[in-house]
Amino acid sequence: MFIILFLTVGFIAGAFGSLLGLGGGVIVVPALLLLPLVLVDVPILSSQAAAGTSLATMIVTGISSVIAYGKQHTIDVKSGFIFLIGIAPGAILGTFVSRLLPTDAFLIYFGFFMLLIALSLFFRPQQHKEKKVEKAYWRTGIDDTGKPYAYGFSYPTAILISVVVGFLSSLFGVGGGAIMVPVMMLLFGFPIKIATATAMLLVLFSAIIGTGAYAVSGHVEWLLVLALIPGAYFGAKCGAWLNRRLQSTVLMIVMRIVFIALAIQLIIQGIM
């Protein structure tokens, strides 16, 4: 029962994480904190252990997704590594700050944080036109609906925002994608499919950094990681496959529903 349950959680987390560029932490962290309340076989974890275990699992999700999206040629590698310049130090800082949050407060903060991101997805993404600006990066192309797109950012702005993203993603154990996907779409004008694919590259590297920091402080449950990995690996492949076949409008609707449902669940559980 235990193995089947964690294989299922890993698969769902990997599938949604890869499909939406979230990494899967938004599924794994709540599951690790809430399952012990209904099943005696599941160990009770602190919020720090849940975040660390989630990040360790997302290394596998990230590898699987990056391989799949790489074959689809939808990852903007240059943007990904620019964002990583800021995400890396932010992730390390978030790991240490997470020790100050009790579990109940963690759930409530995490819930409102997810609700804020979900509501941000109802805003229309910023429309960009290519600009020739010093210390800036721009790309243009045609999306899956046949519409032209242009997106870009200044390097200093992207790095500064990435520090905040890295901090929050490590603090909550979500790997960066849950925050960076809305940021890329709303602030920088990324098409949703490029944003989700590029986010999985960020998830991979930020998960490696965050896992290392959590492991040093003993906040990774490796047996649970091993139980989650098989489902997460194949779930991530399934999510990337679905991402390629779903239209961008459908993908956005799914993303909004998932974020809102998770946010409400976490807030209610934290209050109770």
C-alpha positions as CSV (number, residue, x, y, z in Angstrom):
1,M,0.0,0.0,0.0
2,F,2.8,2.4,1.0
3,I,4.8,1.8,-2.2
4,I,1.7,2.1,-4.5
5,L,0.7,5.3,-2.8
6,F,4.1,6.9,-3.2
7,L,4.4,5.7,-6.8
8,T,1.1,7.4,-7.5
9,V,2.0,10.6,-5.8
10,G,5.3,10.6,-7.7
11,F,3.6,10.0,-11.0
12,I,1.0,12.8,-10.4
13,A,3.7,15.2,-9.3
14,G,5.9,14.4,-12.2
15,A,3.1,14.6,-14.7
16,F,1.7,17.9,-13.5
17,G,5.1,19.3,-12.8
18,S,6.4,18.6,-16.3
19,L,3.2,19.6,-18.0
20,L,3.0,23.0,-16.4
21,G,6.7,23.6,-15.7
22,L,6.2,23.4,-11.9
23,G,8.6,20.6,-11.1
24,G,6.1,18.7,-9.0
25,G,6.9,20.3,-5.6
26,V,3.4,21.8,-5.4
27,I,2.1,18.2,-5.2
28,V,4.9,16.4,-3.3
29,V,5.2,18.9,-0.4
30,P,1.4,18.9,0.5
31,A,1.3,15.1,0.1
32,L,4.2,14.6,2.5
33,L,2.7,16.9,5.1
34,L,-0.9,15.7,4.9
35,L,-0.7,11.9,4.2
36,P,0.5,11.1,7.8
37,L,-2.8,12.5,9.1
38,V,-4.8,9.7,7.3
39,L,-2.3,6.9,7.0
40,V,-0.3,5.6,10.0
41,D,2.4,3.9,7.8
42,V,3.5,7.3,6.5
43,P,6.1,9.0,8.7
44,I,5.4,12.5,10.0
45,L,7.8,15.1,8.5
46,S,8.7,18.6,9.5
47,S,8.1,21.3,6.8
48,Q,11.9,21.4,6.3
49,A,12.1,17.6,5.7
50,A,9.1,17.8,3.3
51,A,10.7,20.6,1.3
52,G,14.1,18.8,1.2
53,T,12.6,15.5,0.2
54,S,10.5,17.2,-2.5
55,L,13.5,18.9,-4.0
56,A,15.5,15.7,-4.1
57,T,12.6,14.0,-6.0
58,M,12.5,16.9,-8.4
59,I,16.0,16.3,-9.6
60,V,14.7,13.1,-11.3
61,T,11.6,15.0,-12.6
62,G,13.9,17.7,-14.0
63,I,16.2,15.2,-15.7
64,S,13.3,13.4,-17.3
65,S,11.5,16.6,-18.4
66,V,14.7,18.3,-19.8
67,I,15.4,15.2,-21.9
68,A,11.9,15.2,-23.3
69,Y,11.6,18.9,-23.9
70,G,15.1,19.0,-25.4
71,K,13.9,16.6,-28.1
72,Q,11.0,19.0,-28.7
73,H,13.4,22.0,-29.0
74,T,11.2,24.1,-26.7
75,I,13.8,24.9,-24.0
76,D,15.3,28.4,-24.2
77,V,18.7,27.3,-22.8
78,K,20.2,30.8,-22.7
79,S,17.4,32.3,-20.8
80,G,17.4,29.4,-18.4
81,F,21.1,29.9,-17.5
82,I,20.7,33.6,-17.1
83,F,17.9,33.0,-14.6
84,L,20.0,30.5,-12.8
85,I,22.6,33.1,-12.0
86,G,20.1,34.6,-9.5
87,I,18.3,31.4,-8.6
88,A,21.3,29.7,-7.2
89,P,22.1,32.1,-4.3
90,G,18.4,32.7,-3.6
91,A,17.9,28.9,-3.3
92,I,20.6,28.6,-0.7
93,L,19.3,31.5,1.4
94,G,15.7,30.1,1.3
95,T,16.9,26.8,2.6
96,F,18.3,28.4,5.8
97,V,15.2,30.6,6.3
98,S,12.9,27.6,6.1
99,R,14.1,26.4,9.5
100,L,12.3,29.3,11.1
101,L,8.8,28.3,9.9
102,P,6.6,25.9,12.0
103,T,4.6,23.3,9.9
104,D,1.1,24.9,10.3
105,A,2.3,28.3,9.4
106,F,4.3,26.8,6.6
107,L,1.1,25.4,5.1
108,I,-0.8,28.6,5.4
109,Y,2.0,30.7,3.9
110,F,2.5,28.2,1.1
111,G,-1.3,28.2,0.4
112,F,-1.6,32.0,0.1
113,F,1.6,32.1,-1.9
114,M,0.0,29.6,-4.4
115,L,-3.2,31.5,-4.5
116,L,-1.4,34.7,-5.3
117,I,0.4,32.9,-8.2
118,A,-2.9,31.4,-9.4
119,L,-4.7,34.8,-9.5
120,S,-1.7,36.3,-11.4
121,L,-2.4,33.8,-14.2
122,F,-5.7,35.5,-14.9
123,F,-3.9,38.7,-16.0
124,R,-3.1,39.1,-19.7
125,P,0.6,38.4,-20.4
126,Q,2.6,41.5,-21.3
127,Q,2.9,42.1,-25.0
128,H,6.5,42.7,-26.1
129,K,8.1,44.1,-29.2
130,E,11.7,43.3,-30.0
131,K,14.0,46.1,-28.8
132,K,17.6,46.8,-29.3
133,V,18.6,47.6,-25.8
134,E,22.1,47.3,-24.3
135,K,22.4,44.3,-21.8
136,A,19.1,42.8,-23.0
137,Y,18.0,39.5,-24.5
138,W,15.2,39.1,-27.1
139,R,13.7,36.3,-29.1
140,T,10.9,36.2,-31.7
141,G,9.0,33.3,-33.4
142,I,5.6,31.7,-34.1
143,D,3.7,29.9,-31.4
144,D,1.6,26.7,-31.8
145,T,-1.5,28.8,-32.7
146,G,0.3,30.4,-35.6
147,K,0.6,33.8,-33.8
148,P,3.9,35.7,-33.8
149,Y,5.6,36.3,-30.4
150,A,8.4,38.4,-29.0
151,Y,9.8,38.1,-25.5
152,G,12.8,39.4,-23.7
153,F,14.3,41.0,-20.6
154,S,17.2,43.1,-19.4
155,Y,19.9,41.0,-17.8
156,P,20.0,42.9,-14.5
157,T,16.2,42.7,-14.0
158,A,16.1,39.0,-14.9
159,I,18.9,38.1,-12.4
160,L,17.4,40.3,-9.6
161,I,14.0,38.7,-10.0
162,S,15.6,35.2,-10.2
163,V,17.2,35.7,-6.7
164,V,13.7,36.2,-5.3
165,V,12.3,33.2,-7.2
166,G,15.2,31.0,-6.0
167,F,14.6,32.1,-2.4
168,L,10.9,31.4,-2.4
169,S,11.2,28.2,-4.4
170,S,13.7,26.7,-1.9
171,L,11.8,28.1,1.1
172,F,8.7,26.2,0.0
173,G,10.4,23.2,-1.7
174,V,8.7,23.8,-5.1
175,G,11.8,24.0,-7.3
176,G,11.4,27.4,-9.0
177,G,9.0,26.5,-11.8
178,A,5.8,27.3,-9.8
179,I,7.0,30.9,-9.5
180,M,9.2,31.3,-12.6
181,V,6.5,30.2,-15.2
182,P,4.1,33.0,-14.2
183,V,7.1,35.5,-14.1
184,M,8.3,34.5,-17.5
185,M,4.8,34.8,-19.0
186,L,3.5,37.9,-17.3
187,L,6.6,40.0,-17.0
188,F,8.8,38.9,-19.9
189,G,6.2,37.8,-22.5
190,F,7.2,34.1,-22.9
191,P,4.7,31.8,-24.7
192,I,3.4,29.3,-22.2
193,K,5.1,26.3,-23.9
194,I,8.5,27.8,-24.0
195,A,8.0,29.0,-20.4
196,T,7.1,25.6,-19.1
197,A,9.9,23.8,-20.9
198,T,12.5,26.4,-19.8
199,A,11.2,26.3,-16.3
200,M,12.0,22.6,-16.1
201,L,15.7,23.4,-16.8
202,L,15.5,25.8,-13.8
203,V,13.8,23.2,-11.7
204,L,16.6,20.7,-12.3
205,F,19.4,23.0,-11.3
206,S,17.6,24.7,-8.4
207,A,16.5,21.3,-7.1
208,I,20.2,20.1,-7.1
209,I,21.3,23.2,-5.2
210,G,18.4,23.1,-2.8
211,T,18.8,19.4,-2.1
212,G,22.5,19.8,-1.3
213,A,21.7,22.5,1.2
214,Y,18.9,20.5,2.8
215,A,20.9,17.3,2.8
216,V,23.8,19.0,4.7
217,S,21.3,19.9,7.5
218,G,19.8,16.4,7.5
219,H,16.4,17.4,6.1
220,V,16.1,14.9,3.2
221,E,14.3,11.6,3.8
222,W,16.1,9.4,1.2
223,L,13.8,6.3,1.6
224,L,10.8,8.5,0.7
225,V,12.8,9.9,-2.2
226,L,13.5,6.4,-3.5
227,A,9.7,5.6,-3.2
228,L,8.8,8.7,-5.2
229,I,11.4,8.6,-7.9
230,P,10.0,5.9,-10.3
231,G,6.6,7.5,-10.5
232,A,8.1,11.0,-10.8
233,Y,10.3,9.9,-13.7
234,F,7.6,8.4,-15.9
235,G,5.1,11.0,-14.8
236,A,7.5,13.7,-16.1
237,K,7.7,12.0,-19.5
238,C,3.9,11.8,-19.6
239,G,3.6,15.5,-18.7
240,A,6.0,16.6,-21.5
241,W,4.1,14.4,-24.0
242,L,0.8,16.1,-23.0
243,N,2.4,19.5,-23.1
244,R,3.3,19.0,-26.8
245,R,-0.2,17.9,-27.7
246,L,-2.4,20.4,-25.7
247,Q,-3.1,23.8,-27.1
248,S,-1.8,26.8,-25.2
249,T,-5.2,28.0,-24.2
250,V,-6.1,24.6,-22.7
251,L,-2.8,24.4,-20.9
252,M,-3.4,27.8,-19.3
253,I,-6.9,26.7,-18.1
254,V,-5.3,23.5,-16.5
255,M,-2.6,25.6,-14.8
256,R,-5.2,28.0,-13.3
257,I,-7.3,25.2,-11.9
258,V,-4.4,23.2,-10.4
259,F,-3.0,26.3,-8.7
260,I,-6.3,27.4,-7.2
261,A,-7.2,23.9,-6.0
262,L,-3.8,23.4,-4.3
263,A,-3.9,26.9,-2.7
264,I,-7.4,26.3,-1.1
265,Q,-6.4,22.9,0.1
266,L,-3.3,24.1,1.8
267,I,-4.9,27.1,3.5
268,I,-7.7,25.0,4.9
269,Q,-5.3,22.3,6.2
270,G,-3.0,24.9,7.7
271,I,-6.0,26.6,9.6
272,M,-7.3,23.2,10.8
